Amino acid sequence: MDSNKFDWWQSAVIYQIYPRSFKDSNGDGVGDLQGIIDKLDYLKGTPNSLDVDAIWISPIYVSPMIDFGYDVANHIDIDPLFGDLETFDRLVEEAHQRNLKIILDFVPNHTSDQHTWFKESRSSRDNVKRDWYYWRDAKPDGSYPNNWVSMFGGRAWTWDETTQQYYLHLFDKTQPDLNWRNPAVKSAMLDVLRFWLDRGVDGFRMDVVGFIMKDEKLPDNPLSNTDLSADDLKEWHHLIHKYDIDQPEVHELIKDFRQLHDEYGNRVVIGEIWAEPRSEWIKYYGKNNDGLHLPFNFDLINKPWDVTAIRNSVNELEGLLDTNMWPNYVLGSHDKQRLATRYGDEATRLSAMLLLTLRGTPTLYMGDEIGMIDGKIPIDKIQDPQGINLGADNSRDGCRTPFQWSSEDHAGFSSVEPWLPIAENFLANNVVTHLSDPNSLLNLYRKLIQLRKSYPSLAIGTYQYIATDQTDCFIYIRRHDNEACLIALNFATESRTVCLDLDYKIDSVLLSTSGKLNQNISLKTLELRSYEGVVIKLNITSVRQ
């Protein structure tokens, strides 16, 4: 692999850790930093490791935990629930000893209402930090400053009795939005990034970074349907978000984030971006590739288990990216239904091969590698503010249940009842049982990751879509220099025979999701079992150029 041409994050496999649910080390039912340290060998450094290259850790800063860390009360300290700065420094040191990168979550759009900045801001209209947040008078008729709504339900404005004005919050009312048009806010938040970069972190995943800039005049958003009732205006999707998110000026701020990271060298900037259509999303790479290294590509996570939709999504992205833009793919996260719940157990193996063989950087959500499903959370135990405000069907608690380490009590996550109930399938789906089965889903993930490390074509190679008459199948070739691998994925519930008219010869079959390798195959009549995917090393020495 040409290390001079590709950065570490381009060939990396990123593993997302939701720290509350990864491993409890002190018996309080909540995961913590020491728990991550205790389980680093699972991620990297031993023969049985998953062997990922970087871990992205969801927020661990001081917080009242209304939104479980995405409501930051102090950006430059660790919440005691997770540990302290000394433990964090030890985590960075031990991870780096294993050649494992650390990526932190950065929450730039808002703070907690318990942050000292907001406490000062709301203390009086004359306070020096008043303009660090959005404060507005009611309209002459006493109504809200505009028609904006919160993603957590209800209006995006909350009345403050002390100063007799409304403040803006695109999320929970305890999460007031920062005013990034104020240079002091920008300076303070860049200092936050420097604080953690100086401690050795390898980059940031930036939460809803497209939201941080609003239209200066804060006008009403257009209605998506003019026939909606007033009550319906409370729903996020009933407005066209023209003025509250994805403003053109946001790209200048992201350039500053990128420049700061570049000063430290060999760091990565990832952004949570929901901009639509893709022509807007792609702008987050920057005009001169000076924006985000990786604007998170959530398109597949929102797609049904449909080969046409998935194939079209990949091909569309490949057609849009220029040579300086590196793709990435996500199939699971702490905000979405788990992969096994969405697609079903039978699709988990094929989706693993899809994620880890496409061109670009894959991000794997903890637990997907052992087929974790959404936990069933009783209504009285819902903790997610989105579920509390919008109803149980909108709760994200189900995909955040504790990691399933073993079949012991509480799935080996904790010695006490954990903060959320353990998912029902933990007896069969846990790390111990998976490691003992050579054909388990976890061992398939391990083999796929090892293939990426062994074959540059799979890690950094080009992508070539191969059309076939079998519409249930998705076929593509990854190539780097004189090495090429063909990936054939059958999305059908029945077997399929694919006829490929290619000028290549088969060198060897490297991996099958079925666990059964058949070296006596032909590209002319490539037989695939139901939901089977295969990786085939090609001999391209005689290919027609």
N, C-alpha and C positions, 0 to 999 in steps of 0.2 A: 504494500500500500504506500503510495507516495505521500509521506507526511508533510511535505512542503506544499502540497496542493490542497489538501483537505484538513480542516480543523477537527479536533477531537469530537466535537458535538455532532459532526456530520456522520460519523461511523458509529456513534454511541447508541446504546439502548438505555433509555431513561426510565426509571422506576419511581412511580409516585407513591409516597408514604403519607397517609393520613394519620398523624402522630397519635391522636387520641385512641386510635384503634389498632395500632401495630403491635406493641408489647408493653404491658404494665410491669415495671420492675419493682415497685414499692408497695403493691397491695392496696391501692386506692381505687382500683377498677378503671383507671384511665391510663392509656399509653403515655410514654414519656421518652426523653432523650436517652436515658440510660438503657431503656428497653431497646431502642434502635442500636445502641452500641453493642448490647448483648447479642443481637441478631445480625450483626454485620457479616459474620461468616456465612450466613444463609445467602447473602447477596453477592459476596465477593471473597475470594481468597482461599477457598478450600476445594477439594475435588467434587464435593456435592453442591457447591454454590450455584446459584442461578447465573452468576457471572455477568450481571448488568454493569454498566459503565458509570452511571450517575444516578443519584437519588434526589428527587425533588420532594422537599418536605413542606407540607401545608403549614400555615402560620403557627409559630411558637412564641410570639411576642406577648407581652403583658396585655391582658384583655379581660373584660368582665364575662366573656364567653357567651354573649347573647347569640352571636353568629359563629361561635366556636373558633375564635381567633381572627376572623375577618373583620372584627371590630377592635382595632388596635388602640390601646390606651398608652402604650409606650413602645416606640419603634426600636429602641436600642437596648432592650433588656429582654430576658427570657421570663415567661410566666412561671411562677413557682410550681404550677401544676405539672410542667414539663421538666423542670430542673433549674439550672442557673447558667451563667456565662462560662463558668469553669467547665461544666459538663459539656456545654456546646463546643468549647475549644477542644476538649478531648475527643468529641465526636469527629470534628474536622480532622484532627491529627490521625486518629485511627482509620478513618475512611481513606485519607490520602496515603497512608501506609499500604493500603490495599489497592492503590490506584483507582479509587472510587471517588468521583466528583460529588460535591455538595451544591445543590441548587436550592435557594430559599424562595419562599413566596414573598412578594412585595405587594402591598395593598395601597396603591396610590390614589384611588378615587375618593376615599373617605377615611375617617377615623372613628373611634368610639366617642360617644358624648362624654365619656369619663376621661378623655385625653386632656392634659393640661392646656393644650392649645384651644380646645373648644370651651373649656371652663372659663378661660380668659376672654374668649370671643363673646360669650354670652353674658359676661358680667356687666357690660355696659356698651352702649352704642359708640362710645368714644375710645374704647380699648384699642390698643395698638394691633391686636390680632382680630379685630372685628371683621376685617375684610379677608381674613384667611378662609372664611366660609361664606356661603350665600345667604344673606339676610335680606328680606324684602317686606315691605308693607303689604297689608291686605289691600285689595282693590277698594275703590270708594264705596262699593255696596257691601263691603265686609267679607267678600269671598277670597278664595285662594289667589296668590299672585299669578298663577297660570294653571293650565289644565294638565300639567305633568303628573305622572303616576309612579308609584314605587313598584319595583319588580317583586316585592314581598306583599303586594296588595295595598289598596288604598291610595290616597293622595301622596305626592312626594314632598308635601309641605307640612310641617308641624309648628303650631303656635307656641311661642315662648312668652310666658307671662312677665318675666323679669324685664325684658326690653320691648315688649309689645310689638314683636315682629315674627314673621315666619322664617324658619330655616329649611334649606333644601336637603333631601335625602332620597336618592334613587333606590335605596335599599331600606332596611329597617329604620324606624325613627330614632334609634340609638346610634345610627351610623351617618352623621352629617357629612355632606360632600365638601371636600376641600376646593377652594377657589384657586385653580392653577393659573389664572390670569394675574395673580398677585406674585411678583418676583420673589417675595420673601418665602412664600410657600415652596416655590421651585427650589430655592436655595436650601431650605431646611430639609426637603425630601432628598435632594442630591447628597446632602450630608449623611442621611440615613443609609443610602447605598454605600457611601464611602466607609462608613463604620463597619459594615459587614464584609465588604471587599477587603478591607484592611485585616480582618480576622481570618481571611483565607477562603471565603466562599468562592465558588467557581462560576457563579451567575445567578440570575433571578428569573423566576416565572412571575410575570406581572399580572395581577388580578384585574380583570375588566379594564385594561389600560386604554381601550378605545373610548371609555366613558369620561375620562378625566377633564376634557375640555367641553364647555357648553357654549352655545351661542351667547354672545355678550349681552344681548337685549332680553334673553329668556322669554321669547315669544311662545304663544300656544303652539303645541304640536297639531298638525292636521289630523282629522279623524280618518280612520281607515274605512269607515262606513258612516255616512252622514245620517243614517236612520237610527243609530245607536241611541239608547236612552241615557240619561245622566248617570244612572247607576253603572252602566256598562263602561263609562269612562275610567272606572277604577281598575280595569283590567289592562295590563301592559300591552297586550297584543291588539287592543282596540284603538291604539294610536299609531300613527306613522312617526317614528322617532327621528324627526328631521333636525331638531334643534338641541336635543339633550345628550346625544351620543354621536360618535364618529364625525366630529367636526374637523374641517381641513387643518386647523391650526395644531391639532394633536400630533401631527407628524413632525413638527419642529421640536416639540418636547421629547418625542421618542428619539430623535436624532441626538439630543443632549444625553439621554440615557445611554445610547450606543457609544457616543464619544467617551463618556466616563468609563464604560467597561473596556473600551479599546485602550485607554490609558493604562489599565492594569494588565492587559495582554492575556490572550488565551481564555477569555471569559465568554459566557453566552447570555444573550438576552432573548427571553421567550415571552410571548404575550398572549393573554387570553383575549381572542378577537372573535366577535360574533357578527362582524359587518357583512351585509348582503347588498347586492350580489357579489360574486367572487371578484369582479372588477374593482369593487371597493375594498374587499378584504386584502387583495394583493398589494394595495398601496402601502400596507404596513411594513413591507420589506424596505421601503424608502426608494426615492427616485434614483438614487445612485448606490443602491444597496447599502444605505447608511441608516436604515431603520432597524427593525427587529431581525435578529438572525432567524428566528422561527416564530412567525405568527401561527399560533396553534390552529391546526386544520381539523375542525370538528365535523366536517361534512359527513364522514362515514359513521360517526357515532349517532347521527340523526337519520341515517338511512335504514330502511327495512332490510331484512335478510333476503335480498333480491340481487341476483347476479348482474342483471342489467343496470340497476341503479348504482351498484358498487363499481362495476366496470366503467360506466359513463363518468362517474365522479373522478376516478383515477385518471382516465384519459383526458378529461376536461382540464384537470389541474396540470398535467404534464404539458398540455398544449398552451397553457397560459404562462408558465414560468419561463423566465429567460435564464441564460446560463449562470447568472450570479445568484439566483434564488434557489435555495435548497428546500425540498419538500419535507413534510412531516405528516404523520398519521397518528390518530388517537382512536381507540375503540372503547375505552372505559375511563371513568373519572368519578370523583367524589360527588358530582352533581347530577349524574345520570344513572338510570337503571343499570344494574350490572350486566355485563356481556352475556353471561349464561342465562340470566333471566330474560333478556331481550330476545336472544336467538335460540335458546334451548341447548341442552347438554350436547346434542349431536353435532351442533355447529361450532362448538368451542375449539375443536382441534383444527378445523379448516380456517377459522378466523385467526388462530395463532400463526399459522403459516402465511396467511395474507398479510398480517401486520408486520411480520418479521422478514418478509422477502420483498416488499415494495421498495422502490427507491425513496430514500429519505430517512429521517430520524423517527423511530417509533417510540411512543411513550406507553408504558405498561402500567395499569393501575393495580396496586397491590391486591392480591387475592384472585385476580383473573387467571393467574397461572395454575391455580388449583381448582378452578371452576366454582368459586364462591358464588352464591346466589343472593338476591336481596333478602334480608331478614324481614320477618313479619313483626311490625312494631304495633303493639296495642295503642289505641287512641290516647289513653292516659299516660303513655310513656313517650309520646312524640316530643322531641326536643328541638327539631329544626324550626327556626322562625318562619320559614317559607311554608312548612306544613301546618304550623300553629295558626298562621294568618290566612292561608288559602285553602286549608283542608288537608285531610290525611293523604289524599291522592297526589298532592303536590309536595309531600315530605320527601326529603333526601336522606332521611335516617336509614332507610333500607339498604342503601349501597355503602353505608359507613359502619356497618356492624363490625365487631372485633375480628381480627385476623385469626384464622383457624390453624393453629400450630400442631395440635394433636387431638386425639379423642378423649383426653382427660377432661376433668371438670373445667367448665368455662373455656373449652377448646385450647387449653394451655396458654391462653392469653393473660390470665390473671388468676390469683389465688382467691379472689372474692368475686361477687356478682359484678359484672362490668357495667359501664355507663349505658350501653345499649345491649339488648338481648343478642345472644349468639344465633346465627342463622341455622336453620333446621338441618342442613346437610353436613354439619361439621364432623359427624362420626365417620363418614366415608370420605369426605373431601377435606383433608388436612395434610400438612407437610409430611408428617411421619408416614402416613399410608401411601402417599404419592411417591415418596422416595424409595419405598420398598417394592414398588411395581415398575419394572423397566419400561412398560408401555403406558405409564400414566401421563396425564396432561402436563404435569410439572416437568417430567422428564422429556416430553416433547418440546416444551419451551426451552429447556436447557440445551437440547440438541440443535434447535433452530438458532439459538444465540451462538453456539459454538460454530455452526456453519457460517454465520456472518463474520466471525473472527477468522475463520480458516480460508474463506473465499472472498477476496476483495470485490469480485463482481457483485456479490450479495450486499456488501456493506456500502460501497461507493460507486458501483457500476451504473451504466446507463440503463434506461428502460425502453423496451420495444414491445408494443402490443402485437399479439399474433391473432389475427381473425380466424375463426373456425366455424364450420357449419353447426357445431354443437352449441346452441345458444345458452345452455345451462352451465357452460364452462368458461373459465377466465384463464387465458394463457398469455404469458409474457416471458421475455428473455431479459436477463440482467447480464451486462457485459462490461468488463474492464480489461483493457489491453487485449491480450490473447486468451483471456479466460471468459467463459460464458456459462451461465446456468439457465435452464428453462424451468419455469414454474407452471404447473398445470393444476388448476383447482376445479373440482366438480361440485357444484352447488346443488345438484339434483339428489333426490331421495332414491334414485335408481342408478345403476352403473351406466357409464357412457363410454363409447369408443370414439376417440378423436383422431381424425386423419389430418396430419400436418405435412404440408408440402414444403419442406425446408431443406436447405443445402447443408445441413449439419449432420453429423453422426453422433450417436450416443457414446459417451465415454463411460459413464456409470450412473446408477441411480443412487443419489446421496441420502434421500430421506423420503419416507411416506408417512402421512398422518395415520395410516392404518397400522403402522409398525411392521408391515410385511414388505420386504424389498424384493422386487422381481427384476433381475438384471436382464432377463430375456424379453425385452420389450422393443417395440419399433415405433418410431415417430409416425410412420404411415398408418399404424393401427394402435394407438396408445389407449389402452384400456384402463379406466378409472372406476374404482368402486364408488358406491354412494358416499357423498360427503368426503371423498378422498382428495388429498392434495399430494403432489410429488415434486421433489426438486431433483432435476436431472443435470448432471455435468455434461456439457457438450464438447465434442472434439471439433474445433473450428479451423484446424490447420488447412483444410481443403475447401473452405467456404468460398463461394463466388462473391467477389467484391463488387 
